[in-house]
Amino acid sequence: MDTLITGGLVITENGELHADLALDGGKIVGIFAPGSLLPEAKNVIDARGLIIMPGAIDVHTHFTGSHDFPEQELREGTQGAAAAGVTTIVEMPHSLPPATTLDNFNWKRGLLAENVSVDFAMWAGLDGENLHQLADLDAAGAIAFKAFLCSGAPNGEATDLKGLPRLDDDGLLRAMQTLREFDGLIGIHSENHAILIAAGAELRRAGRKDIRAHAQAGPEIAEVEAVNRVLTLAQETGARCHIVHVSSARAAQHIVDARDKARVTFETCPHYLILDEEDLVRIGPNARCGPPIRPRPVVDALWSVVLAGDVDMLASDHCPYLPEQKAVGEESIWEAGMGLTGVETLGPMFFSEGHIKRGLSLVEFARMTATGPAKTFGLYPRKGTISIGSDADLAFYHPQQSWTVRGEAFYGLGKWSAFEGLPCQGKVVMTLIRGVPVYQHGKIQVAPGFGEFITRNTAQVAQP
């Protein structure tokens, strides 16, 4: 036996257990009641006073799309993921070049494999011209396909060489029909392009460059309308659809109500649950993201959906822009990078805000950060659960330990945070991936390249 973990509170899909865990060959091979006769092991981890969660799966990261130093960002940024209990990332297709073709996808897979410290899966991108390659991309390991219904460019083109253009309605329908043929998953940034472009143009004509103008340029109705359009096409095609970074409680409720008619899931992000529009104005460019942060009544209503158990998962939408890429927004908010850092605060901050402050159960916490993502993206049961035969991907939380968000302490190049100064309770003190301690004693314990590539085809495990 490689490792025994004793004395911890283990969070399974069925409840909280005071149990001991046995790990061997990177897998969980035993779950024992306290006092059981335990096998001998090379290593013993004393987890008394700690909560043992399944490692978080962040299905929405942009390590390679935010700036021109992707190798360094992957090396250092995924160390930050490990330190925060994220054991698997699912990287978006944005890169130079974007992962919209088989060649580009395989190139990007190599880039990640050489540099990441956590396990990884990959999105491919939809650009309206690559329908003939989608089945090949699926076979190569793409576990989802990203689509944008909007663009910062009025003509719908990608705003830079790393990004994706918008899909019009015909392109979206055809993509869904093609993906349905092999049960592929489409993930959709759902905002109405025409509404966003018109609102932004009107504000620019009025000379507006302030941070609140950003909020006004992304009205909630743009998200609500686009989500409903996606739901209609999902029902029509039968395709599996995942709606990313939902910020609107109205949109969320429409998704929940459509589940008996469409195969649809959705994620929200910590910034849509913690910050509101007044925080956006206070914080400035470091809080610019899309969709924009909403007024407090919308935030509170979104929490109601979370606490009802209706949100499928939490994701960071991690965009580690360089500090200077955000700072330019002080002169004009339109120039600031669009997105927030988040992979290092995803789990611990949600533990504090959800479990400690609002009573979210630990089982629900694990579902939203690990099991839900794993099931939706085809990584279950290898990932996302503390079960016999699953990978020993574990995050150890000290529930009483307090900490404060400090962007300068982040591992990646995006050393800033929209949550700067936020006090939190509950900190990750150890992370295991496939039974290997990757973060322990405040330090990363593995070298870049430790992470393994995970696909739908490699995610199944033999259950006894």
C-alpha positions as CSV (number, residue, x, y, z in Angstrom):
1,M,0.0,0.0,0.0
2,D,1.4,3.4,-1.0
3,T,-0.4,5.8,1.4
4,L,-2.9,5.8,4.3
5,I,-4.8,9.0,5.2
6,T,-6.1,8.8,8.7
7,G,-8.4,10.9,10.8
8,G,-10.0,13.3,8.2
9,L,-13.6,14.2,7.4
10,V,-14.1,12.7,4.0
11,I,-16.7,14.2,1.6
12,T,-18.2,11.7,-0.7
13,E,-21.2,12.0,-3.0
14,N,-23.4,10.4,-0.4
15,G,-22.3,12.3,2.7
16,E,-19.6,13.3,5.2
17,L,-17.7,10.4,6.7
18,H,-15.1,10.2,9.4
19,A,-13.0,7.7,7.5
20,D,-9.5,6.6,6.6
21,L,-8.4,6.3,3.0
22,A,-6.0,3.8,1.4
23,L,-4.3,4.8,-1.8
24,D,-2.3,2.6,-4.1
25,G,-1.0,3.1,-7.7
26,G,-2.5,6.6,-7.8
27,K,-6.0,5.2,-7.0
28,I,-8.3,5.2,-4.0
29,V,-8.4,1.5,-3.0
30,G,-10.0,1.6,0.4
31,I,-12.4,3.6,2.6
32,F,-12.4,2.4,6.2
33,A,-14.5,3.3,9.2
34,P,-12.5,4.7,12.1
35,G,-11.0,1.9,14.2
36,S,-10.8,-0.5,11.4
37,L,-7.8,-2.7,11.0
38,L,-5.7,-0.9,8.4
39,P,-3.2,-2.3,5.9
40,E,0.4,-1.3,6.2
41,A,1.6,1.6,4.0
42,K,4.8,3.3,3.0
43,N,3.4,6.7,4.0
44,V,0.8,7.8,6.5
45,I,-0.9,11.3,6.3
46,D,-2.4,12.5,9.5
47,A,-5.5,14.4,8.5
48,R,-7.1,15.1,11.9
49,G,-8.9,18.4,11.9
50,L,-9.0,18.5,8.1
51,I,-11.8,18.2,5.5
52,I,-10.8,16.0,2.6
53,M,-12.6,17.1,-0.6
54,P,-12.4,15.5,-4.1
55,G,-9.9,17.7,-6.0
56,A,-11.6,20.6,-7.8
57,I,-12.0,20.5,-11.6
58,D,-11.9,23.9,-13.2
59,V,-13.6,23.5,-16.5
60,H,-13.0,27.1,-17.7
61,T,-9.4,28.4,-17.8
62,H,-7.6,30.6,-20.3
63,F,-3.9,30.1,-19.4
64,T,-2.8,30.3,-23.0
65,G,-5.0,33.1,-24.3
66,S,-4.4,36.2,-22.1
67,H,-0.9,37.3,-23.0
68,D,2.2,36.3,-25.0
69,F,4.0,34.1,-22.3
70,P,1.9,30.9,-22.4
71,E,4.7,28.5,-21.4
72,Q,5.6,30.5,-18.3
73,E,1.9,31.0,-17.4
74,L,1.2,27.3,-17.7
75,R,4.2,26.4,-15.5
76,E,3.6,28.9,-12.8
77,G,-0.2,29.3,-13.0
78,T,-1.0,25.6,-12.7
79,Q,1.2,25.5,-9.6
80,G,-1.2,28.1,-8.2
81,A,-4.1,25.8,-9.2
82,A,-2.5,22.9,-7.3
83,A,-2.0,25.1,-4.3
84,A,-5.7,26.0,-4.3
85,G,-6.9,22.4,-4.5
86,V,-7.6,22.4,-8.3
87,T,-6.4,19.0,-9.5
88,T,-7.7,19.2,-13.1
89,I,-8.1,22.1,-15.5
90,V,-10.0,22.1,-18.7
91,E,-8.2,24.7,-20.9
92,M,-10.2,26.8,-23.4
93,P,-9.2,26.9,-27.1
94,H,-7.8,30.4,-27.1
95,S,-4.1,30.4,-28.0
96,L,-1.8,31.3,-30.9
97,P,-3.0,29.5,-32.9
98,P,-6.4,28.7,-31.5
99,A,-7.4,25.0,-31.1
100,T,-9.9,24.9,-34.0
101,T,-8.1,22.4,-36.2
102,L,-6.6,19.0,-35.4
103,D,-3.0,20.2,-36.0
104,N,-3.5,23.2,-33.7
105,F,-5.2,21.1,-31.1
106,N,-2.4,18.5,-31.0
107,W,0.2,21.3,-30.9
108,K,-1.5,22.9,-27.9
109,R,-1.8,19.5,-26.2
110,G,2.0,19.2,-26.4
111,L,2.4,22.7,-25.0
112,L,0.3,21.9,-22.0
113,A,1.8,18.5,-21.4
114,E,5.3,20.0,-21.2
115,N,4.4,22.6,-18.7
116,V,1.4,21.9,-16.4
117,S,1.6,20.7,-12.8
118,V,-2.1,19.4,-12.7
119,D,-4.0,17.0,-14.8
120,F,-5.6,18.6,-17.9
121,A,-8.3,18.2,-20.5
122,M,-9.0,20.5,-23.4
123,W,-11.7,22.4,-25.3
124,A,-11.6,22.8,-29.0
125,G,-13.0,25.9,-30.7
126,L,-15.9,26.4,-33.1
127,D,-15.2,29.0,-35.8
128,G,-18.0,28.3,-38.3
129,E,-15.6,26.7,-40.7
130,N,-14.4,23.6,-39.0
131,L,-17.5,21.4,-38.9
132,H,-15.7,18.7,-40.9
133,Q,-13.0,18.4,-38.3
134,L,-15.1,18.1,-35.2
135,A,-15.3,14.3,-35.1
136,D,-11.5,14.1,-35.5
137,L,-11.0,16.6,-32.7
138,D,-13.3,14.5,-30.5
139,A,-11.3,11.5,-31.3
140,A,-8.1,13.4,-30.5
141,G,-9.4,14.1,-27.0
142,A,-11.4,17.3,-27.1
143,I,-14.0,16.9,-24.4
144,A,-16.0,20.0,-25.4
145,F,-16.3,22.6,-28.1
146,K,-16.5,26.3,-27.4
147,A,-18.8,28.8,-29.3
148,F,-19.3,32.5,-28.9
149,L,-22.6,34.1,-29.8
150,C,-21.0,37.6,-29.6
151,S,-17.8,39.4,-30.3
152,G,-16.2,42.7,-29.4
153,A,-15.9,43.4,-33.1
154,P,-19.1,44.7,-34.8
155,N,-18.6,42.3,-37.7
156,G,-18.4,39.3,-35.4
157,E,-14.7,38.5,-36.2
158,A,-12.3,37.4,-33.5
159,T,-10.8,40.4,-31.7
160,D,-7.3,38.9,-31.8
161,L,-5.5,36.0,-33.4
162,K,-5.9,33.8,-30.2
163,G,-9.7,34.1,-30.1
164,L,-12.8,32.9,-31.8
165,P,-15.3,34.6,-34.0
166,R,-19.0,34.7,-33.2
167,L,-21.3,32.0,-34.5
168,D,-24.5,33.2,-36.1
169,D,-27.7,31.3,-35.6
170,D,-27.2,29.1,-38.6
171,G,-23.6,28.3,-37.6
172,L,-24.8,27.5,-34.1
173,L,-27.5,25.2,-35.3
174,R,-25.2,23.4,-37.7
175,A,-22.5,23.0,-35.0
176,M,-25.1,21.4,-32.6
177,Q,-26.3,19.1,-35.3
178,T,-22.8,17.9,-36.1
179,L,-21.9,17.5,-32.4
180,R,-25.0,15.5,-31.8
181,E,-23.7,12.8,-34.2
182,F,-21.0,11.8,-31.7
183,D,-22.6,13.2,-28.6
184,G,-20.1,16.0,-28.3
185,L,-20.6,18.8,-25.8
186,I,-21.0,22.4,-27.0
187,G,-20.1,25.2,-24.5
188,I,-21.6,28.5,-25.3
189,H,-20.9,32.1,-24.3
190,S,-24.4,33.3,-24.5
191,E,-24.9,37.0,-25.0
192,N,-26.8,38.7,-27.9
193,H,-24.2,40.2,-30.2
194,A,-26.4,43.0,-31.7
195,I,-27.5,44.2,-28.2
196,L,-24.0,44.4,-26.9
197,I,-22.6,46.1,-30.0
198,A,-25.4,48.7,-30.0
199,A,-25.1,49.4,-26.3
200,G,-21.4,49.8,-26.4
201,A,-21.5,52.0,-29.5
202,E,-24.0,54.3,-27.9
203,L,-21.9,54.7,-24.7
204,R,-18.7,55.4,-26.8
205,R,-20.5,58.0,-28.8
206,A,-21.4,59.7,-25.5
207,G,-17.7,59.8,-24.6
208,R,-18.2,57.3,-21.8
209,K,-14.9,55.6,-20.6
210,D,-15.8,55.0,-17.0
211,I,-16.1,51.6,-15.4
212,R,-19.9,51.7,-15.0
213,A,-20.1,52.2,-18.8
214,H,-18.8,48.6,-19.0
215,A,-21.7,47.3,-16.9
216,Q,-24.2,49.3,-19.0
217,A,-22.7,47.9,-22.2
218,G,-23.6,44.4,-21.2
219,P,-27.3,44.5,-20.1
220,E,-28.8,41.4,-18.5
221,I,-31.4,41.1,-21.3
222,A,-28.5,40.3,-23.7
223,E,-27.7,37.2,-21.7
224,V,-31.3,36.2,-21.0
225,E,-32.3,36.4,-24.7
226,A,-29.2,34.5,-25.9
227,V,-29.7,31.7,-23.3
228,N,-33.3,31.2,-24.4
229,R,-32.2,31.0,-28.0
230,V,-29.6,28.3,-27.1
231,L,-32.3,26.4,-25.2
232,T,-34.6,26.4,-28.2
233,L,-31.8,25.0,-30.5
234,A,-30.8,22.5,-27.9
235,Q,-34.3,21.2,-27.7
236,E,-34.5,21.0,-31.5
237,T,-31.2,19.2,-32.0
238,G,-30.9,17.1,-28.9
239,A,-27.3,18.2,-28.6
240,R,-25.6,18.3,-25.2
241,C,-25.2,22.0,-24.3
242,H,-23.3,23.7,-21.5
243,I,-23.8,27.4,-20.9
244,V,-20.7,29.1,-19.5
245,H,-20.3,31.8,-16.9
246,V,-24.0,32.5,-16.2
247,S,-24.3,35.8,-14.4
248,S,-28.0,36.3,-14.5
249,A,-30.4,34.5,-12.1
250,R,-33.2,34.9,-14.7
251,A,-31.1,33.2,-17.3
252,A,-30.2,30.5,-14.8
253,Q,-33.8,29.8,-14.0
254,H,-34.7,29.5,-17.7
255,I,-32.0,26.8,-17.9
256,V,-33.3,25.0,-14.9
257,D,-36.9,25.1,-16.3
258,A,-35.7,23.7,-19.6
259,R,-34.0,20.6,-18.2
260,D,-37.0,18.3,-19.0
261,K,-36.8,19.4,-22.6
262,A,-33.1,19.9,-23.4
263,R,-29.8,18.3,-22.4
264,V,-28.4,21.4,-20.8
265,T,-26.0,22.3,-18.0
266,F,-24.5,25.5,-16.8
267,E,-21.8,27.0,-14.7
268,T,-21.5,30.2,-12.7
269,C,-18.3,31.9,-11.3
270,P,-17.3,33.2,-7.9
271,H,-17.2,36.8,-9.1
272,Y,-20.9,36.6,-10.0
273,L,-21.8,35.4,-6.5
274,I,-19.5,37.7,-4.5
275,L,-19.1,41.0,-6.3
276,D,-21.9,43.4,-7.5
277,E,-21.9,46.4,-9.8
278,E,-21.0,48.8,-7.0
279,D,-17.9,46.7,-6.3
280,L,-17.2,46.9,-10.0
281,V,-17.1,50.7,-9.8
282,R,-15.0,50.6,-6.7
283,I,-12.5,48.1,-8.0
284,G,-12.2,49.4,-11.5
285,P,-10.5,47.7,-14.5
286,N,-9.5,44.6,-12.4
287,A,-13.2,43.7,-12.2
288,R,-13.9,44.0,-16.0
289,C,-15.2,40.8,-17.3
290,G,-17.9,39.5,-19.7
291,P,-20.7,39.2,-18.9
292,P,-20.3,42.2,-16.5
293,I,-20.8,41.9,-12.8
294,R,-24.4,42.5,-12.0
295,P,-26.4,44.6,-9.5
296,R,-26.8,43.2,-5.9
297,P,-30.4,42.0,-6.4
298,V,-29.2,39.9,-9.3
299,V,-26.3,38.5,-7.2
300,D,-28.7,37.6,-4.4
301,A,-31.1,35.9,-6.7
302,L,-28.3,33.9,-8.2
303,W,-27.3,32.7,-4.8
304,S,-30.9,31.4,-4.4
305,V,-30.4,29.2,-7.4
306,V,-27.1,27.9,-6.0
307,L,-28.6,27.2,-2.6
308,A,-31.5,25.4,-4.2
309,G,-29.0,23.0,-5.7
310,D,-29.8,23.9,-9.2
311,V,-26.4,25.2,-10.5
312,D,-24.4,22.3,-12.1
313,M,-20.9,23.6,-11.3
314,L,-18.6,26.4,-10.4
315,A,-15.8,27.6,-12.7
316,S,-13.3,30.3,-12.5
317,D,-13.1,31.7,-16.1
318,H,-9.5,32.3,-15.2
319,C,-7.9,35.0,-17.4
320,P,-4.5,35.8,-16.1
321,Y,-3.8,39.1,-17.9
322,L,-0.6,40.9,-17.0
323,P,-1.2,43.7,-14.5
324,E,-0.4,46.3,-17.2
325,Q,-3.1,44.9,-19.5
326,K,-5.7,45.7,-16.8
327,A,-4.1,49.0,-15.7
328,V,-4.6,50.6,-19.1
329,G,-8.3,50.6,-18.3
330,E,-7.8,53.4,-15.8
331,E,-7.8,55.9,-18.7
332,S,-10.5,54.1,-20.7
333,I,-12.3,51.0,-19.5
334,W,-12.7,49.8,-23.1
335,E,-8.9,49.1,-23.2
336,A,-8.7,46.8,-20.1
337,G,-8.3,43.1,-20.6
338,M,-11.7,41.3,-20.4
339,G,-11.6,38.7,-17.6
340,L,-10.5,38.0,-14.1
341,T,-7.9,35.9,-12.4
342,G,-9.6,33.1,-10.5
343,V,-8.1,29.6,-10.5
344,E,-6.3,30.2,-7.1
345,T,-9.4,31.5,-5.4
346,L,-12.0,29.3,-6.9
347,G,-12.4,26.6,-4.2
348,P,-11.2,28.3,-1.1
349,M,-13.2,31.5,-1.6
350,F,-16.3,29.5,-2.4
351,F,-15.7,27.5,0.7
352,S,-15.7,30.7,2.7
353,E,-18.6,32.4,1.0
354,G,-20.8,29.4,0.4
355,H,-20.1,26.9,3.2
356,I,-19.0,29.2,6.1
357,K,-21.2,32.2,5.4
358,R,-24.3,30.7,3.8
359,G,-24.4,27.1,5.1
360,L,-23.9,25.4,1.8
361,S,-23.3,21.7,2.6
362,L,-19.9,20.2,2.1
363,V,-21.5,17.6,-0.2
364,E,-22.9,20.4,-2.3
365,F,-19.6,22.1,-2.3
366,A,-17.9,19.0,-3.6
367,R,-20.6,18.5,-6.2
368,M,-20.3,22.0,-7.6
369,T,-16.5,22.0,-7.7
370,A,-15.7,18.4,-8.6
371,T,-18.4,15.8,-9.2
372,G,-20.6,18.1,-11.3
373,P,-17.8,19.1,-13.6
374,A,-16.6,15.5,-13.9
375,K,-20.0,14.1,-14.8
376,T,-20.8,16.9,-17.4
377,F,-17.5,16.8,-19.1
378,G,-17.1,13.0,-19.2
379,L,-14.3,12.7,-16.7
380,Y,-16.3,10.7,-14.1
381,P,-15.7,8.4,-12.3
382,R,-12.0,8.6,-12.8
383,K,-12.1,12.2,-11.6
384,G,-14.4,14.3,-9.3
385,T,-15.3,11.8,-6.6
386,I,-13.8,10.0,-3.6
387,S,-14.7,6.5,-4.5
388,I,-13.0,3.1,-4.8
389,G,-11.1,3.0,-8.1
390,S,-11.1,6.7,-8.7
391,D,-8.0,8.8,-9.0
392,A,-6.7,9.9,-5.6
393,D,-7.2,13.6,-6.4
394,L,-7.7,15.2,-3.0
395,A,-7.8,18.7,-1.5
396,F,-7.3,19.0,2.2
397,Y,-9.0,22.0,3.8
398,H,-8.3,23.4,7.2
399,P,-11.7,24.8,7.9
400,Q,-10.6,27.3,10.6
401,Q,-7.6,28.8,8.9
402,S,-8.2,32.4,7.9
403,W,-6.5,34.1,5.0
404,T,-6.8,37.3,2.8
405,V,-6.8,37.4,-1.0
406,R,-3.5,39.1,-2.1
407,G,-2.9,39.1,-5.9
408,E,0.8,39.7,-5.4
409,A,1.0,36.2,-3.8
410,F,-0.4,34.4,-6.9
411,Y,1.8,31.9,-8.7
412,G,0.9,33.0,-12.2
413,L,1.8,36.2,-14.1
414,G,-1.6,37.7,-13.4
415,K,-0.6,38.9,-9.9
416,W,-3.8,40.9,-9.3
417,S,-7.3,40.1,-8.1
418,A,-10.7,41.6,-8.3
419,F,-11.1,40.2,-4.8
420,E,-8.0,42.0,-3.4
421,G,-8.3,42.2,0.4
422,L,-11.2,39.9,0.8
423,P,-11.0,38.0,4.1
424,C,-11.8,34.3,3.9
425,Q,-12.0,31.3,6.1
426,G,-11.0,27.8,5.0
427,K,-7.7,27.2,3.3
428,V,-6.2,24.3,1.3
429,V,-3.2,23.0,3.1
430,M,-2.4,19.9,0.9
431,T,-3.3,18.7,-2.5
432,L,-2.8,15.2,-4.0
433,I,-3.1,14.3,-7.6
434,R,-3.1,10.6,-8.4
435,G,-1.9,10.0,-4.9
436,V,1.1,12.2,-5.2
437,P,1.4,15.2,-2.9
438,V,1.7,18.1,-5.4
439,Y,1.3,20.8,-2.7
440,Q,2.4,20.4,0.8
441,H,4.0,22.4,3.6
442,G,3.3,25.6,1.6
443,K,5.3,24.5,-1.4
444,I,4.8,22.8,-4.8
445,Q,6.3,19.3,-4.7
446,V,6.3,18.4,-8.4
447,A,8.0,19.7,-11.6
448,P,6.2,21.2,-14.6
449,G,5.0,18.5,-16.9
450,F,3.6,16.3,-14.0
451,G,0.0,16.7,-15.3
452,E,-1.6,14.0,-17.4
453,F,-3.9,14.6,-20.4
454,I,-7.4,13.3,-19.7
455,T,-10.2,12.6,-22.2
456,R,-13.6,11.0,-22.2
457,N,-12.1,7.8,-23.4
458,T,-9.6,7.6,-20.5
459,A,-11.9,8.7,-17.7
460,Q,-13.6,5.4,-17.1
461,V,-12.4,3.1,-14.3
462,A,-13.2,-0.4,-13.4
463,Q,-15.5,-0.5,-10.4
464,P,-15.4,-3.5,-8.1
